[in-house]
Amino acid sequence: MCTVIKNVAPCVSYLRSGSGMPPPACCSGAKALAAAASTTADRQAACKCLKSASQSLNPNPGLAKSLPGKCGINLGFAISTNVDCTKIT
């Protein structure tokens, strides 16, 4: 079950067509996701959920990739439809 999606739900409109900095609620959710993904298994699961969701959300790839940096977090993986979640440690 992909419970991490609720954390990044406030990011959806920004990831589709935003500009500048993400909304505060988006960064709060992204930070909560980063804090929850503390083990390799957690990060791989979060990656799979985000990758799956991104296929239906159709985010702007540049905005998705820059989101962690703009929110001041490190997820340990890039937010991309091309990321190989099994390689995340």
PDB file of N, CA, C and O in Angstrom, chain B, residues numbered from 101:
ATOM      1  N   MET B 101       0.840  -1.181   0.000  1.00  0.00           N
ATOM      2  CA  MET B 101       0.000   0.000   0.000  1.00  0.00           C
ATOM      3  C   MET B 101       0.886   1.245   0.000  1.00  0.00           C
ATOM      4  O   MET B 101       1.856   1.330   0.753  1.00  0.00           O
ATOM      5  N   CYS B 102       0.553   2.166  -0.818  1.00  0.00           N
ATOM      6  CA  CYS B 102       1.375   3.363  -0.978  1.00  0.00           C
ATOM      7  C   CYS B 102       0.851   4.510  -0.127  1.00  0.00           C
ATOM      8  O   CYS B 102       0.173   5.408  -0.627  1.00  0.00           O
ATOM      9  N   THR B 103       1.169   4.473   1.149  1.00  0.00           N
ATOM     10  CA  THR B 103       0.730   5.544   2.041  1.00  0.00           C
ATOM     11  C   THR B 103       1.550   6.818   1.852  1.00  0.00           C
ATOM     12  O   THR B 103       1.134   7.888   2.295  1.00  0.00           O
ATOM     13  N   VAL B 104       2.713   6.716   1.197  1.00  0.00           N
ATOM     14  CA  VAL B 104       3.553   7.905   1.007  1.00  0.00           C
ATOM     15  C   VAL B 104       2.895   8.917   0.083  1.00  0.00           C
ATOM     16  O   VAL B 104       3.239  10.098   0.120  1.00  0.00           O
ATOM     17  N   ILE B 105       1.956   8.479  -0.743  1.00  0.00           N
ATOM     18  CA  ILE B 105       1.330   9.372  -1.713  1.00  0.00           C
ATOM     19  C   ILE B 105       0.594  10.509  -1.008  1.00  0.00           C
ATOM     20  O   ILE B 105       0.582  11.637  -1.500  1.00  0.00           O
ATOM     21  N   LYS B 106      -0.023  10.219   0.147  1.00  0.00           N
ATOM     22  CA  LYS B 106      -0.731  11.284   0.864  1.00  0.00           C
ATOM     23  C   LYS B 106       0.228  12.392   1.291  1.00  0.00           C
ATOM     24  O   LYS B 106      -0.176  13.551   1.386  1.00  0.00           O
ATOM     25  N   ASN B 107       1.493  12.053   1.549  1.00  0.00           N
ATOM     26  CA  ASN B 107       2.471  13.068   1.937  1.00  0.00           C
ATOM     27  C   ASN B 107       2.750  14.051   0.810  1.00  0.00           C
ATOM     28  O   ASN B 107       2.935  15.244   1.047  1.00  0.00           O
ATOM     29  N   VAL B 108       2.778  13.545  -0.413  1.00  0.00           N
ATOM     30  CA  VAL B 108       3.130  14.413  -1.537  1.00  0.00           C
ATOM     31  C   VAL B 108       1.911  14.908  -2.317  1.00  0.00           C
ATOM     32  O   VAL B 108       2.068  15.574  -3.340  1.00  0.00           O
ATOM     33  N   ALA B 109       0.712  14.597  -1.853  1.00  0.00           N
ATOM     34  CA  ALA B 109      -0.508  15.067  -2.528  1.00  0.00           C
ATOM     35  C   ALA B 109      -0.529  16.587  -2.717  1.00  0.00           C
ATOM     36  O   ALA B 109      -0.978  17.055  -3.764  1.00  0.00           O
ATOM     37  N   PRO B 110      -0.052  17.385  -1.729  1.00  0.00           N
ATOM     38  CA  PRO B 110      -0.053  18.836  -1.937  1.00  0.00           C
ATOM     39  C   PRO B 110       0.914  19.300  -3.043  1.00  0.00           C
ATOM     40  O   PRO B 110       0.915  20.472  -3.419  1.00  0.00           O
ATOM     41  N   CYS B 111       1.725  18.383  -3.551  1.00  0.00           N
ATOM     42  CA  CYS B 111       2.710  18.726  -4.584  1.00  0.00           C
ATOM     43  C   CYS B 111       2.172  18.541  -6.000  1.00  0.00           C
ATOM     44  O   CYS B 111       2.802  18.995  -6.955  1.00  0.00           O
ATOM     45  N   VAL B 112       1.033  17.891  -6.159  1.00  0.00           N
ATOM     46  CA  VAL B 112       0.572  17.479  -7.483  1.00  0.00           C
ATOM     47  C   VAL B 112       0.451  18.646  -8.461  1.00  0.00           C
ATOM     48  O   VAL B 112       1.004  18.590  -9.559  1.00  0.00           O
ATOM     49  N   SER B 113      -0.263  19.697  -8.077  1.00  0.00           N
ATOM     50  CA  SER B 113      -0.436  20.798  -9.031  1.00  0.00           C
ATOM     51  C   SER B 113       0.894  21.483  -9.324  1.00  0.00           C
ATOM     52  O   SER B 113       1.138  21.902 -10.455  1.00  0.00           O
ATOM     53  N   TYR B 114       1.755  21.601  -8.314  1.00  0.00           N
ATOM     54  CA  TYR B 114       3.076  22.189  -8.549  1.00  0.00           C
ATOM     55  C   TYR B 114       3.879  21.332  -9.524  1.00  0.00           C
ATOM     56  O   TYR B 114       4.520  21.859 -10.433  1.00  0.00           O
ATOM     57  N   LEU B 115       3.845  20.019  -9.338  1.00  0.00           N
ATOM     58  CA  LEU B 115       4.636  19.122 -10.189  1.00  0.00           C
ATOM     59  C   LEU B 115       4.137  19.094 -11.631  1.00  0.00           C
ATOM     60  O   LEU B 115       4.899  18.782 -12.546  1.00  0.00           O
ATOM     61  N   ARG B 116       2.885  19.413 -11.832  1.00  0.00           N
ATOM     62  CA  ARG B 116       2.342  19.435 -13.189  1.00  0.00           C
ATOM     63  C   ARG B 116       2.668  20.735 -13.909  1.00  0.00           C
ATOM     64  O   ARG B 116       3.054  20.717 -15.078  1.00  0.00           O
ATOM     65  N   SER B 117       2.518  21.852 -13.225  1.00  0.00           N
ATOM     66  CA  SER B 117       2.662  23.125 -13.933  1.00  0.00           C
ATOM     67  C   SER B 117       3.144  24.267 -13.047  1.00  0.00           C
ATOM     68  O   SER B 117       2.846  25.430 -13.316  1.00  0.00           O
ATOM     69  N   GLY B 118       3.880  23.945 -12.002  1.00  0.00           N
ATOM     70  CA  GLY B 118       4.333  24.976 -11.079  1.00  0.00           C
ATOM     71  C   GLY B 118       5.548  25.726 -11.574  1.00  0.00           C
ATOM     72  O   GLY B 118       6.135  25.403 -12.607  1.00  0.00           O
ATOM     73  N   SER B 119       5.904  26.731 -10.810  1.00  0.00           N
ATOM     74  CA  SER B 119       7.128  27.470 -11.076  1.00  0.00           C
ATOM     75  C   SER B 119       7.623  28.022  -9.755  1.00  0.00           C
ATOM     76  O   SER B 119       6.860  28.122  -8.794  1.00  0.00           O
ATOM     77  N   GLY B 120       8.889  28.380  -9.702  1.00  0.00           N
ATOM     78  CA  GLY B 120       9.443  28.900  -8.465  1.00  0.00           C
ATOM     79  C   GLY B 120       9.548  27.826  -7.405  1.00  0.00           C
ATOM     80  O   GLY B 120       9.873  26.673  -7.688  1.00  0.00           O
ATOM     81  N   MET B 121       9.270  28.227  -6.186  1.00  0.00           N
ATOM     82  CA  MET B 121       9.372  27.291  -5.069  1.00  0.00           C
ATOM     83  C   MET B 121       8.056  26.528  -4.876  1.00  0.00           C
ATOM     84  O   MET B 121       6.978  27.072  -5.113  1.00  0.00           O
ATOM     85  N   PRO B 122       8.152  25.265  -4.446  1.00  0.00           N
ATOM     86  CA  PRO B 122       6.937  24.487  -4.163  1.00  0.00           C
ATOM     87  C   PRO B 122       6.178  25.088  -2.981  1.00  0.00           C
ATOM     88  O   PRO B 122       6.779  25.767  -2.149  1.00  0.00           O
ATOM     89  N   PRO B 123       4.868  24.850  -2.893  1.00  0.00           N
ATOM     90  CA  PRO B 123       4.091  25.354  -1.755  1.00  0.00           C
ATOM     91  C   PRO B 123       4.606  24.759  -0.436  1.00  0.00           C
ATOM     92  O   PRO B 123       5.119  23.639  -0.429  1.00  0.00           O
ATOM     93  N   PRO B 124       4.478  25.484   0.664  1.00  0.00           N
ATOM     94  CA  PRO B 124       4.940  24.973   1.965  1.00  0.00           C
ATOM     95  C   PRO B 124       4.361  23.603   2.321  1.00  0.00           C
ATOM     96  O   PRO B 124       5.075  22.762   2.868  1.00  0.00           O
ATOM     97  N   ALA B 125       3.091  23.366   2.024  1.00  0.00           N
ATOM     98  CA  ALA B 125       2.474  22.071   2.352  1.00  0.00           C
ATOM     99  C   ALA B 125       3.143  20.942   1.573  1.00  0.00           C
ATOM    100  O   ALA B 125       3.262  19.824   2.074  1.00  0.00           O
ATOM    101  N   CYS B 126       3.575  21.230   0.362  1.00  0.00           N
ATOM    102  CA  CYS B 126       4.269  20.235  -0.449  1.00  0.00           C
ATOM    103  C   CYS B 126       5.596  19.868   0.210  1.00  0.00           C
ATOM    104  O   CYS B 126       5.911  18.688   0.362  1.00  0.00           O
ATOM    105  N   CYS B 127       6.371  20.876   0.599  1.00  0.00           N
ATOM    106  CA  CYS B 127       7.666  20.599   1.234  1.00  0.00           C
ATOM    107  C   CYS B 127       7.485  19.903   2.579  1.00  0.00           C
ATOM    108  O   CYS B 127       8.286  19.039   2.937  1.00  0.00           O
ATOM    109  N   SER B 128       6.445  20.264   3.326  1.00  0.00           N
ATOM    110  CA  SER B 128       6.183  19.586   4.597  1.00  0.00           C
ATOM    111  C   SER B 128       5.940  18.104   4.365  1.00  0.00           C
ATOM    112  O   SER B 128       6.455  17.262   5.100  1.00  0.00           O
ATOM    113  N   GLY B 129       5.150  17.784   3.335  1.00  0.00           N
ATOM    114  CA  GLY B 129       4.875  16.388   3.002  1.00  0.00           C
ATOM    115  C   GLY B 129       6.113  15.663   2.524  1.00  0.00           C
ATOM    116  O   GLY B 129       6.340  14.508   2.883  1.00  0.00           O
ATOM    117  N   ALA B 130       6.920  16.341   1.710  1.00  0.00           N
ATOM    118  CA  ALA B 130       8.149  15.728   1.206  1.00  0.00           C
ATOM    119  C   ALA B 130       9.119  15.461   2.359  1.00  0.00           C
ATOM    120  O   ALA B 130       9.799  14.435   2.376  1.00  0.00           O
ATOM    121  N   LYS B 131       9.180  16.379   3.315  1.00  0.00           N
ATOM    122  CA  LYS B 131      10.050  16.190   4.484  1.00  0.00           C
ATOM    123  C   LYS B 131       9.563  15.027   5.336  1.00  0.00           C
ATOM    124  O   LYS B 131      10.370  14.260   5.860  1.00  0.00           O
ATOM    125  N   ALA B 132       8.237  14.890   5.478  1.00  0.00           N
ATOM    126  CA  ALA B 132       7.668  13.770   6.233  1.00  0.00           C
ATOM    127  C   ALA B 132       8.001  12.450   5.541  1.00  0.00           C
ATOM    128  O   ALA B 132       8.316  11.457   6.196  1.00  0.00           O
ATOM    129  N   LEU B 133       7.928  12.450   4.224  1.00  0.00           N
ATOM    130  CA  LEU B 133       8.271  11.254   3.459  1.00  0.00           C
ATOM    131  C   LEU B 133       9.735  10.908   3.656  1.00  0.00           C
ATOM    132  O   LEU B 133      10.066   9.747   3.894  1.00  0.00           O
ATOM    133  N   ALA B 134      10.619  11.893   3.561  1.00  0.00           N
ATOM    134  CA  ALA B 134      12.051  11.652   3.732  1.00  0.00           C
ATOM    135  C   ALA B 134      12.346  11.106   5.129  1.00  0.00           C
ATOM    136  O   ALA B 134      13.174  10.207   5.279  1.00  0.00           O
ATOM    137  N   ALA B 135      11.677  11.639   6.150  1.00  0.00           N
ATOM    138  CA  ALA B 135      11.897  11.181   7.519  1.00  0.00           C
ATOM    139  C   ALA B 135      11.390   9.750   7.710  1.00  0.00           C
ATOM    140  O   ALA B 135      11.982   8.972   8.457  1.00  0.00           O
ATOM    141  N   ALA B 136      10.302   9.412   7.037  1.00  0.00           N
ATOM    142  CA  ALA B 136       9.716   8.074   7.183  1.00  0.00           C
ATOM    143  C   ALA B 136      10.530   7.019   6.436  1.00  0.00           C
ATOM    144  O   ALA B 136      10.531   5.849   6.820  1.00  0.00           O
ATOM    145  N   ALA B 137      11.216   7.425   5.381  1.00  0.00           N
ATOM    146  CA  ALA B 137      11.989   6.480   4.562  1.00  0.00           C
ATOM    147  C   ALA B 137      13.407   6.376   5.106  1.00  0.00           C
ATOM    148  O   ALA B 137      14.357   6.868   4.497  1.00  0.00           O
ATOM    149  N   SER B 138      13.536   5.727   6.264  1.00  0.00           N
ATOM    150  CA  SER B 138      14.820   5.704   6.955  1.00  0.00           C
ATOM    151  C   SER B 138      15.653   4.460   6.677  1.00  0.00           C
ATOM    152  O   SER B 138      16.847   4.442   6.975  1.00  0.00           O
ATOM    153  N   THR B 139      15.049   3.424   6.114  1.00  0.00           N
ATOM    154  CA  THR B 139      15.799   2.207   5.800  1.00  0.00           C
ATOM    155  C   THR B 139      15.808   1.984   4.292  1.00  0.00           C
ATOM    156  O   THR B 139      15.025   2.591   3.562  1.00  0.00           O
ATOM    157  N   THR B 140      16.686   1.120   3.839  1.00  0.00           N
ATOM    158  CA  THR B 140      16.745   0.801   2.412  1.00  0.00           C
ATOM    159  C   THR B 140      15.398   0.286   1.916  1.00  0.00           C
ATOM    160  O   THR B 140      14.930   0.700   0.856  1.00  0.00           O
ATOM    161  N   ALA B 141      14.777  -0.607   2.670  1.00  0.00           N
ATOM    162  CA  ALA B 141      13.476  -1.157   2.269  1.00  0.00           C
ATOM    163  C   ALA B 141      12.421  -0.056   2.182  1.00  0.00           C
ATOM    164  O   ALA B 141      11.606  -0.041   1.260  1.00  0.00           O
ATOM    165  N   ASP B 142      12.442   0.869   3.152  1.00  0.00           N
ATOM    166  CA  ASP B 142      11.482   1.981   3.136  1.00  0.00           C
ATOM    167  C   ASP B 142      11.699   2.870   1.919  1.00  0.00           C
ATOM    168  O   ASP B 142      10.738   3.267   1.261  1.00  0.00           O
ATOM    169  N   ARG B 143      12.971   3.189   1.613  1.00  0.00           N
ATOM    170  CA  ARG B 143      13.271   4.050   0.467  1.00  0.00           C
ATOM    171  C   ARG B 143      12.870   3.376  -0.841  1.00  0.00           C
ATOM    172  O   ARG B 143      12.350   4.034  -1.741  1.00  0.00           O
ATOM    173  N   GLN B 144      13.107   2.071  -0.955  1.00  0.00           N
ATOM    174  CA  GLN B 144      12.711   1.347  -2.171  1.00  0.00           C
ATOM    175  C   GLN B 144      11.195   1.329  -2.310  1.00  0.00           C
ATOM    176  O   GLN B 144      10.673   1.501  -3.412  1.00  0.00           O
ATOM    177  N   ALA B 145      10.485   1.123  -1.209  1.00  0.00           N
ATOM    178  CA  ALA B 145       9.020   1.111  -1.247  1.00  0.00           C
ATOM    179  C   ALA B 145       8.491   2.492  -1.623  1.00  0.00           C
ATOM    180  O   ALA B 145       7.578   2.603  -2.443  1.00  0.00           O
ATOM    181  N   ALA B 146       9.055   3.547  -1.032  1.00  0.00           N
ATOM    182  CA  ALA B 146       8.636   4.911  -1.356  1.00  0.00           C
ATOM    183  C   ALA B 146       8.904   5.205  -2.822  1.00  0.00           C
ATOM    184  O   ALA B 146       8.072   5.808  -3.501  1.00  0.00           O
ATOM    185  N   CYS B 147      10.052   4.786  -3.309  1.00  0.00           N
ATOM    186  CA  CYS B 147      10.407   4.985  -4.707  1.00  0.00           C
ATOM    187  C   CYS B 147       9.385   4.320  -5.623  1.00  0.00           C
ATOM    188  O   CYS B 147       8.922   4.928  -6.589  1.00  0.00           O
ATOM    189  N   LYS B 148       9.037   3.084  -5.322  1.00  0.00           N
ATOM    190  CA  LYS B 148       8.070   2.355  -6.156  1.00  0.00           C
ATOM    191  C   LYS B 148       6.714   3.055  -6.157  1.00  0.00           C
ATOM    192  O   LYS B 148       6.060   3.150  -7.196  1.00  0.00           O
ATOM    193  N   CYS B 149       6.295   3.542  -4.993  1.00  0.00           N
ATOM    194  CA  CYS B 149       5.010   4.244  -4.905  1.00  0.00           C
ATOM    195  C   CYS B 149       5.040   5.535  -5.726  1.00  0.00           C
ATOM    196  O   CYS B 149       4.115   5.812  -6.489  1.00  0.00           O
ATOM    197  N   LEU B 150       6.102   6.316  -5.566  1.00  0.00           N
ATOM    198  CA  LEU B 150       6.207   7.575  -6.300  1.00  0.00           C
ATOM    199  C   LEU B 150       6.314   7.338  -7.796  1.00  0.00           C
ATOM    200  O   LEU B 150       5.724   8.067  -8.593  1.00  0.00           O
ATOM    201  N   LYS B 151       7.067   6.318  -8.171  1.00  0.00           N
ATOM    202  CA  LYS B 151       7.221   5.993  -9.591  1.00  0.00           C
ATOM    203  C   LYS B 151       5.880   5.583 -10.191  1.00  0.00           C
ATOM    204  O   LYS B 151       5.526   6.018 -11.287  1.00  0.00           O
ATOM    205  N   SER B 152       5.143   4.752  -9.477  1.00  0.00           N
ATOM    206  CA  SER B 152       3.835   4.311  -9.943  1.00  0.00           C
ATOM    207  C   SER B 152       2.871   5.493 -10.057  1.00  0.00           C
ATOM    208  O   SER B 152       2.159   5.626 -11.052  1.00  0.00           O
ATOM    209  N   ALA B 153       2.853   6.345  -9.040  1.00  0.00           N
ATOM    210  CA  ALA B 153       1.952   7.505  -9.043  1.00  0.00           C
ATOM    211  C   ALA B 153       2.314   8.474 -10.160  1.00  0.00           C
ATOM    212  O   ALA B 153       1.432   9.080 -10.767  1.00  0.00           O
ATOM    213  N   SER B 154       3.603   8.624 -10.432  1.00  0.00           N
ATOM    214  CA  SER B 154       4.028   9.593 -11.448  1.00  0.00           C
ATOM    215  C   SER B 154       3.548   9.202 -12.844  1.00  0.00           C
ATOM    216  O   SER B 154       3.389  10.062 -13.711  1.00  0.00           O
ATOM    217  N   GLN B 155       3.321   7.921 -13.061  1.00  0.00           N
ATOM    218  CA  GLN B 155       2.835   7.490 -14.369  1.00  0.00           C
ATOM    219  C   GLN B 155       1.420   7.991 -14.625  1.00  0.00           C
ATOM    220  O   GLN B 155       1.067   8.273 -15.770  1.00  0.00           O
ATOM    221  N   SER B 156       0.608   8.107 -13.589  1.00  0.00           N
ATOM    222  CA  SER B 156      -0.751   8.616 -13.785  1.00  0.00           C
ATOM    223  C   SER B 156      -0.832  10.131 -13.601  1.00  0.00           C
ATOM    224  O   SER B 156      -1.704  10.779 -14.180  1.00  0.00           O
ATOM    225  N   LEU B 157       0.074  10.699 -12.797  1.00  0.00           N
ATOM    226  CA  LEU B 157       0.042  12.139 -12.548  1.00  0.00           C
ATOM    227  C   LEU B 157       0.683  12.945 -13.672  1.00  0.00           C
ATOM    228  O   LEU B 157       0.360  14.117 -13.866  1.00  0.00           O
ATOM    229  N   ASN B 158       1.581  12.322 -14.402  1.00  0.00           N
ATOM    230  CA  ASN B 158       2.276  12.970 -15.508  1.00  0.00           C
ATOM    231  C   ASN B 158       2.924  14.298 -15.081  1.00  0.00           C
ATOM    232  O   ASN B 158       2.588  15.351 -15.623  1.00  0.00           O
ATOM    233  N   PRO B 159       3.852  14.247 -14.109  1.00  0.00           N
ATOM    234  CA  PRO B 159       4.484  15.483 -13.656  1.00  0.00           C
ATOM    235  C   PRO B 159       5.507  16.002 -14.665  1.00  0.00           C
ATOM    236  O   PRO B 159       5.965  15.264 -15.537  1.00  0.00           O
ATOM    237  N   ASN B 160       5.852  17.265 -14.534  1.00  0.00           N
ATOM    238  CA  ASN B 160       6.939  17.847 -15.312  1.00  0.00           C
ATOM    239  C   ASN B 160       8.232  17.220 -14.776  1.00  0.00           C
ATOM    240  O   ASN B 160       8.534  17.371 -13.593  1.00  0.00           O
ATOM    241  N   PRO B 161       9.006  16.518 -15.625  1.00  0.00           N
ATOM    242  CA  PRO B 161      10.202  15.816 -15.129  1.00  0.00           C
ATOM    243  C   PRO B 161      11.202  16.721 -14.426  1.00  0.00           C
ATOM    244  O   PRO B 161      11.794  16.318 -13.425  1.00  0.00           O
ATOM    245  N   GLY B 162      11.403  17.929 -14.925  1.00  0.00           N
ATOM    246  CA  GLY B 162      12.344  18.845 -14.296  1.00  0.00           C
ATOM    247  C   GLY B 162      11.897  19.277 -12.913  1.00  0.00           C
ATOM    248  O   GLY B 162      12.702  19.352 -11.985  1.00  0.00           O
ATOM    249  N   LEU B 163      10.601  19.561 -12.778  1.00  0.00           N
ATOM    250  CA  LEU B 163      10.064  19.959 -11.475  1.00  0.00           C
ATOM    251  C   LEU B 163      10.151  18.813 -10.479  1.00  0.00           C
ATOM    252  O   LEU B 163      10.488  19.020  -9.313  1.00  0.00           O
ATOM    253  N   ALA B 164       9.845  17.605 -10.939  1.00  0.00           N
ATOM    254  CA  ALA B 164       9.906  16.441 -10.053  1.00  0.00           C
ATOM    255  C   ALA B 164      11.334  16.210  -9.567  1.00  0.00           C
ATOM    256  O   ALA B 164      11.561  15.957  -8.384  1.00  0.00           O
ATOM    257  N   LYS B 165      12.289  16.299 -10.480  1.00  0.00           N
ATOM    258  CA  LYS B 165      13.686  16.046 -10.125  1.00  0.00           C
ATOM    259  C   LYS B 165      14.218  17.101  -9.162  1.00  0.00           C
ATOM    260  O   LYS B 165      15.024  16.785  -8.287  1.00  0.00           O
ATOM    261  N   SER B 166      13.778  18.351  -9.311  1.00  0.00           N
ATOM    262  CA  SER B 166      14.296  19.429  -8.467  1.00  0.00           C
ATOM    263  C   SER B 166      13.556  19.579  -7.142  1.00  0.00           C
ATOM    264  O   SER B 166      14.006  20.319  -6.268  1.00  0.00           O
ATOM    265  N   LEU B 167      12.435  18.892  -6.979  1.00  0.00           N
ATOM    266  CA  LEU B 167      11.627  19.059  -5.768  1.00  0.00           C
ATOM    267  C   LEU B 167      12.399  18.803  -4.472  1.00  0.00           C
ATOM    268  O   LEU B 167      12.349  19.651  -3.581  1.00  0.00           O
ATOM    269  N   PRO B 168      13.110  17.682  -4.320  1.00  0.00           N
ATOM    270  CA  PRO B 168      13.817  17.467  -3.043  1.00  0.00           C
ATOM    271  C   PRO B 168      14.788  18.607  -2.708  1.00  0.00           C
ATOM    272  O   PRO B 168      14.834  19.063  -1.566  1.00  0.00           O
ATOM    273  N   GLY B 169      15.555  19.061  -3.686  1.00  0.00           N
ATOM    274  CA  GLY B 169      16.500  20.145  -3.444  1.00  0.00           C
ATOM    275  C   GLY B 169      15.811  21.442  -3.062  1.00  0.00           C
ATOM    276  O   GLY B 169      16.276  22.159  -2.175  1.00  0.00           O
ATOM    277  N   LYS B 170      14.702  21.746  -3.729  1.00  0.00           N
ATOM    278  CA  LYS B 170      13.965  22.978  -3.426  1.00  0.00           C
ATOM    279  C   LYS B 170      13.337  22.923  -2.046  1.00  0.00           C
ATOM    280  O   LYS B 170      13.123  23.958  -1.415  1.00  0.00           O
ATOM    281  N   CYS B 171      13.040  21.713  -1.571  1.00  0.00           N
ATOM    282  CA  CYS B 171      12.455  21.564  -0.238  1.00  0.00           C
ATOM    283  C   CYS B 171      13.534  21.322   0.827  1.00  0.00           C
ATOM    284  O   CYS B 171      13.217  21.199   2.010  1.00  0.00           O
ATOM    285  N   GLY B 172      14.798  21.254   0.413  1.00  0.00           N
ATOM    286  CA  GLY B 172      15.883  21.087   1.368  1.00  0.00           C
ATOM    287  C   GLY B 172      15.991  19.696   1.960  1.00  0.00           C
ATOM    288  O   GLY B 172      16.379  19.535   3.117  1.00  0.00           O
ATOM    289  N   ILE B 173      15.647  18.687   1.161  1.00  0.00           N
ATOM    290  CA  ILE B 173      15.733  17.308   1.652  1.00  0.00           C
ATOM    291  C   ILE B 173      16.523  16.455   0.670  1.00  0.00           C
ATOM    292  O   ILE B 173      16.764  16.851  -0.470  1.00  0.00           O
ATOM    293  N   ASN B 174      16.920  15.276   1.135  1.00  0.00           N
ATOM    294  CA  ASN B 174      17.568  14.293   0.281  1.00  0.00           C
ATOM    295  C   ASN B 174      16.827  12.978   0.462  1.00  0.00           C
ATOM    296  O   ASN B 174      16.900  12.348   1.517  1.00  0.00           O
ATOM    297  N   LEU B 175      16.111  12.572  -0.585  1.00  0.00           N
ATOM    298  CA  LEU B 175      15.362  11.307  -0.504  1.00  0.00           C
ATOM    299  C   LEU B 175      16.274  10.101  -0.696  1.00  0.00           C
ATOM    300  O   LEU B 175      15.908   8.982  -0.338  1.00  0.00           O
ATOM    301  N   GLY B 176      17.446  10.323  -1.254  1.00  0.00           N
ATOM    302  CA  GLY B 176      18.349   9.210  -1.536  1.00  0.00           C
ATOM    303  C   GLY B 176      18.120   8.641  -2.920  1.00  0.00           C
ATOM    304  O   GLY B 176      18.776   7.675  -3.309  1.00  0.00           O
ATOM    305  N   PHE B 177      17.195   9.227  -3.672  1.00  0.00           N
ATOM    306  CA  PHE B 177      16.938   8.822  -5.049  1.00  0.00           C
ATOM    307  C   PHE B 177      16.273   9.970  -5.782  1.00  0.00           C
ATOM    308  O   PHE B 177      15.667  10.851  -5.172  1.00  0.00           O
ATOM    309  N   ALA B 178      16.394   9.947  -7.098  1.00  0.00           N
ATOM    310  CA  ALA B 178      15.759  10.975  -7.919  1.00  0.00           C
ATOM    311  C   ALA B 178      14.290  10.629  -8.116  1.00  0.00           C
ATOM    312  O   ALA B 178      13.930   9.458  -8.235  1.00  0.00           O
ATOM    313  N   ILE B 179      13.449  11.651  -8.148  1.00  0.00           N
ATOM    314  CA  ILE B 179      12.038  11.420  -8.463  1.00  0.00           C
ATOM    315  C   ILE B 179      11.932  11.439  -9.982  1.00  0.00           C
ATOM    316  O   ILE B 179      11.969  12.497 -10.611  1.00  0.00           O
ATOM    317  N   SER B 180      11.798  10.254 -10.554  1.00  0.00           N
ATOM    318  CA  SER B 180      11.792  10.109 -12.002  1.00  0.00           C
ATOM    319  C   SER B 180      11.087   8.821 -12.381  1.00  0.00           C
ATOM    320  O   SER B 180      11.114   7.845 -11.631  1.00  0.00           O
ATOM    321  N   THR B 181      10.459   8.819 -13.540  1.00  0.00           N
ATOM    322  CA  THR B 181       9.835   7.583 -14.010  1.00  0.00           C
ATOM    323  C   THR B 181      10.886   6.582 -14.467  1.00  0.00           C
ATOM    324  O   THR B 181      10.570   5.412 -14.679  1.00  0.00           O
ATOM    325  N   ASN B 182      12.123   7.021 -14.620  1.00  0.00           N
ATOM    326  CA  ASN B 182      13.195   6.127 -15.084  1.00  0.00           C
ATOM    327  C   ASN B 182      14.058   5.560 -13.975  1.00  0.00           C
ATOM    328  O   ASN B 182      14.936   4.742 -14.249  1.00  0.00           O
ATOM    329  N   VAL B 183      13.840   5.965 -12.734  1.00  0.00           N
ATOM    330  CA  VAL B 183      14.674   5.501 -11.636  1.00  0.00           C
ATOM    331  C   VAL B 183      14.466   3.996 -11.416  1.00  0.00           C
ATOM    332  O   VAL B 183      13.346   3.494 -11.509  1.00  0.00           O
ATOM    333  N   ASP B 184      15.566   3.288 -11.122  1.00  0.00           N
ATOM    334  CA  ASP B 184      15.493   1.866 -10.819  1.00  0.00           C
ATOM    335  C   ASP B 184      15.432   1.728  -9.308  1.00  0.00           C
ATOM    336  O   ASP B 184      16.457   1.820  -8.633  1.00  0.00           O
ATOM    337  N   CYS B 185      14.244   1.509  -8.776  1.00  0.00           N
ATOM    338  CA  CYS B 185      14.030   1.484  -7.335  1.00  0.00           C
ATOM    339  C   CYS B 185      14.808   0.353  -6.648  1.00  0.00           C
ATOM    340  O   CYS B 185      15.104   0.451  -5.457  1.00  0.00           O
ATOM    341  N   THR B 186      15.136  -0.696  -7.365  1.00  0.00           N
ATOM    342  CA  THR B 186      15.862  -1.809  -6.753  1.00  0.00           C
ATOM    343  C   THR B 186      17.325  -1.457  -6.476  1.00  0.00           C
ATOM    344  O   THR B 186      17.994  -2.171  -5.730  1.00  0.00           O
ATOM    345  N   LYS B 187      17.829  -0.378  -7.059  1.00  0.00           N
ATOM    346  CA  LYS B 187      19.225   0.015  -6.870  1.00  0.00           C
ATOM    347  C   LYS B 187      19.410   1.006  -5.718  1.00  0.00           C
ATOM    348  O   LYS B 187      20.537   1.394  -5.413  1.00  0.00           O
ATOM    349  N   ILE B 188      18.327   1.412  -5.087  1.00  0.00           N
ATOM    350  CA  ILE B 188      18.392   2.364  -3.989  1.00  0.00           C
ATOM    351  C   ILE B 188      18.880   1.649  -2.727  1.00  0.00           C
ATOM    352  O   ILE B 188      18.422   0.555  -2.398  1.00  0.00           O
ATOM    353  N   THR B 189      19.816   2.291  -2.034  1.00  0.00           N
ATOM    354  CA  THR B 189      20.344   1.686  -0.807  1.00  0.00           C
ATOM    355  C   THR B 189      20.057   2.541   0.406  1.00  0.00           C
ATOM    356  O   THR B 189      20.433   2.178   1.521  1.00  0.00           O
TER     357      THR B 189
END
